[in-house]
Amino acid sequence: MQKDEVLRLLRDPNLIHPEKLTLLSNIAAQAASLNMPCYVVGGFVRDLLLRQPVNDLDIIVEGDAIKLGNQLVKTYGGRLTVHQKFYTAIWHLPDTFNLEPSTLDLITARKETYEKPGALPTVTPSTIEEDLRRRDFTVNAMALRLDGEGFGEILDPLKGQTDLERGVIRVLHPKSFIDDPTRVFRAIRYEARYGFVIEPETASLINPESLSVLKRLSGERIRHELDLILDEDEAAQMLARVAGFGVLGAVHPKMPEFNQENKDYLEMDARLDVPADKRAMGYALWFMELSEADVLSIAARLDFTNELTLAVWAASQLWRGLPHLVGSKPSVWTYALEKLPLLSIYAVYLILRENDLLSYISIWRHVKPRTTGNDLKARGVPPGPRYGEILLRLRSAWLDGELTHETEEKELLEKLL
């Protein structure tokens, strides 16, 4: 793409917020003052050339990104998180900038070597072109110059623009998925997000050799990639591709395919007072039909948090136990459900469409007796288990329709006392 067309895209407020462009200009000026050629790379360039709004702001300098970060903090404020081992820093932008995201990655142009497949890389400073050659796909291996007279020039040594035009996801070398198997997940994400295809030779590299390396990755790294997939609009399509490449079995032998009939349920209904957690909902829908042992085993493999493990486990327990509750009084439903996460209950409702689950979420869980513990104390009831028994009986009466008016509660209370 010609430089004047790139400059036109950079000035388009629908693609990049003018304040972000000003920020990039200020960073470039600081880099130039330190005699460091400065570029924005990766997703920014890819999305800009696709004429899509840009969010990623990854800055690379040929020099010392940490030194640049300290200069930016000195000039504009904010704070810096330094990763000395990788020659990178995260600039936490000052609150006055009012930009999202509120952090910006500053990266020293570098090359990477891998001591063993799947390991984190060993990093040494290098040139921008060497840096681009260490990246995952050609469409992410482009840089846009920010400083000096080169502002707006695209550096594209690996023909990323050609693959963008063809709609192709292509790795940079045959060992790419062996060096970093998480790239398999990213290839699948980009393919569905942009309506691209994984180039056949690249697809052939998702093979037993690379999957054997993926199998050895930590649960945290794999879960992070699955989390990112669940965040996407085309999450169900991506999970189908993950299964099609044989990735699930490499992660865990009991990992099921995501049921495509449930894809519309990944979006939460904002009208219900249920925590909107698309990732937790995705995992609950995905794993709820598994046995308790398999749920807990997969949760351990993927390094789920305790909260996420509980949400998926509870959905699984409820899915299996629901037939024992059908036909019960509202009080029975309420006491069986009230210790379970709301998201788990809602996930099971979406699959089984048992209306009493929805009644619990929207109505029954809010029902409380008018009488309180203080009222019982004032009536002379001695503190102890009796309090709970009386209040539970009153609440059950309201839930099951025995009571319809406060005076009826008072009459029942008199009988209980």
Buried (B, 14 or more C-beta within 10 A) or exposed (E): BEEEEBEEBBEEEEBBBEEBBEBBEEBBBBBBEEEBBBBBBBBBBBBBBBEBEBEBBBBBBBBBBBBBBBBBBEEBEBEBEBBEEBBBBBBBBBEEBEBEEEEBBBBBBBBBEBEEBBBEBEBEBBEBBBBBBBBBBBBBBBBBBBBEEBBBBBBBBBBBBEBBEEBBBBBBEEBBBBBBBBBBBBBBBBBBBBEBEBBEEBBEBBEEEBBBBBBEBEBEBBBBBBBBBBEBEBBBBBBBBBBEBEBBEBBBEBBBEBBEEBBEBBEBEEEBEBEEBBBBBBBBBBBBBBEEEBBBBBBEBBBBEEEBBBBBBBBBBBBBEBEEBEEEBBBBBBBBBEEBBBBBBBBBBBBBEBEBBBBBBEEBBEBEBEBEEEBBEEEEBEEEEEBEEBBEBBBBBBBBEBBEEEEEBEEBBEEBE
